[in-house]
């Protein structure tokens, strides 16, 4: 059976631009949930401060989702450095990933508005879990179709992406479990995602080495599709 999508030159630039745009819009929409009631006039600074303290959950989930979305965007950026060209399957995987990213503001709003309920925490965690699964599927698809990837997408690089996906899967699952006991603590569990930085660094080193190799290679050598 012929490959589902012929590798004939579906460039990645427009897809990257779409990812940048939707991630930027999703991150901007998050701040819209940070608001005080329009029909209440606060008579003192103390009253305003108390209202702002009451928004703690909204502020926390806003900051968490903003940076988590940024981490997913950065992970996509790292992954697409190793993409030489795309096909229809890879495009649809990215559209599914973007569907989940665009859902994050709604999931964030649910968590902020229902601090005593477990279900919003589960929906939020499931959304992040699905995002991680799709991102992992993209990397696996790229590994199984080397014609789409650059020569620098080695098994070692794939292992790093697998480790990154594992952390992005384990943390939401842990938060979803903690939510059954403590909804407030469940939010702060996502701070564990800062551990991803340890994996981003070696991936970035691979990218730097790849760029150095490309710059050192004589023009016209090694540039042909595999």
N, C-alpha and C positions, 0 to 999 in steps of 0.2 A: 504493500500500500504506500502510495506516494506521501511524503511528509505533508501534514495538514496545511502548512503554509510554506510556500516556496521562499527560500532565502534569496530574495532578489533585490533588496535595498529599501526595506521599510525603516527609514531613519528614526533615531531615538530622540532627536532634538524636540520635536513637537510634543512628544509624550512627556518629556522632562519639563517642558514649559507648562503643560497642563497640570502636572503634579505640583509644581511650584505655586501655581495660581490657586488651586483648590486648597492646598495646605495653608496658604496665606489667608484665604477667606475664612477657613474653619478656625484658625487661631484668632482672627479678628472678631468673629461672631461670639467667641467665648465671653468677651468682656460685657456683652449686652445683658448678661444675667446679673451683673453687679449693679444694682440700683436700689434706691430707697423709694417707698411709696410716694406717689405724686400728691396724694390728697392729705398728707400729714405735714404740718408745720412744726418744726422743732424749736422750742423756745430758748434753749441754752446749748452751750458747747457740750456740757455733760450729757444732755439728752442725745445729742448727735453721736457722741462717743459710744454711748450704750447701744445705739442703733447699729453703729459700725461693728462693734464687738459681736453683736447678734448675727452679723453676716460672716462670721468666721468660716463656717462651712463653705459658703459660696466663694470666699477668697481662696481657701485652701484648694478646693477642687478646680478653681480657675487656674491657679498657678501650676498645679500638678498636670492638668490636661494641656496647658500651654507648652510646658517643657516636654511632656511625653509626646505630643504631636511633633514638636521640634526634633525629638530623638528619632521618631519614625521617619520624618523627612530626611534627616541626616543619614539614617541607615539606607534609605532608598538612594540617596545621592552616592553613598559608597558603593552600593550594589551596581548602580548603573554605570559606574566608571568601568566596570568589567564587561559591559554590554557593547558589542560591536554593532549589531543591528537587531531589529525586532521582527517578530512575525505576529500573526493574528492571535495566537494563544497567549503570548507574552503581553500583548496589548490588552486582552480581555482580563488577564490576571491583574494588571495594573488598574483597570477600570473597577474591578471588584474591590481592590485595595482602596481606591479613592472613594467608593461608595461608603465604606466603613469609616474613612477619615471624615467625610462630610456628615456622618451620623454622630460623631463625637460631641458636638455642641449640644445636641438634644439629650444624649446620655449624661452629659455633665450637668445640664439643667435639672434633670431628674434627681440626681444625687444631691444637688444643692437645695432643692425645694422639699425633699422628703427625708429629713435627717433621722427619723425614727424607723424607717422602713428598710428591709433587707433587699427587696427586689431591685430598687435602683442601683444598689452596689453590685448586684449580680449582673444586671444588664450592662453596666459600665465595664465590669471585668470581662464579661463575655465578648464585648466589642473589641477590647484590647487583645484578648486571646485570639479572636478571629483575624485581627490585623496581623498578629505574629504568624499565624498559620499561613496566611496568604503570602506574606513576605518570604517565609521559608519555602513555600511552594514555588515562588518565582526563582529563588536561588537554585532549588533542586531542578527545575525545568531548564535553567541555564546550564547546569552541570551535565544534564542528559543530552543537551543539544549544543555541542561545542562550536558548531558553525555560527551560533549567535554570539558567542563570547570572544573576548580577546585572548591572546595566548597567555596572559598573566593570570587568568582565572584557574588557578591550580587547585588540586585537592586540599592543600593546606589552607588556602583562602576559603574554600567551601566549609572547612571545619570551623573556621572562625565565625562565619555567618551562621552555622548551626549552633554554636555556643551562644551567639547573640540572640538568636531566635528562642533558644531554650530559656534564657533569663527573662525575655519578654513574655514567655508563656508561664513560667513558674510564679512570677510575682503577681500577676492578676489572679491566678488560682489561689495563691496564699491569701490575697486580700478578700476574695470571695468567701473563703472559709472563715477568716477572722470576722467578717461582717455579721455572721450569725451570733457572735458574742458581743461585738463592740463595733458599731457603725463608724464611730469617730476614728478609732485606731485603724480601721480598714483603709481609710484614706492615706494615712501616713505610711502604710506598708509600701506604697508606690515609690517612696524615697529610695528603696532598695534598687530601683532601676539605675541609680547613679553608678552602680557596679559595671554597667555596660561600657563605661569609659575605658575600663581596662582592656576590653575587647576591641573597641574602636581604634585604639592606638596602634596595635599591630596591623590591623586592616589598612590604616592610613599609611603605615610604613611600607606595605606592599604596593600601595598606589604610588608613593614617592619613588620607590625603586623602579616601578614600571615606567614612570615618566622619564626617569634618568636613562633607562635602557632605550626608550623610544628616541630620546634626543641624541643618544650616542650612536644609534644605528644609522648607517648611510641612507640617504634618501632613496626610496624605492625598494629597500631590502626589508623583507618580513611584513610588508604591508598588505599583501594579497590575502584574500579570505582563505581560511583553511579548508 
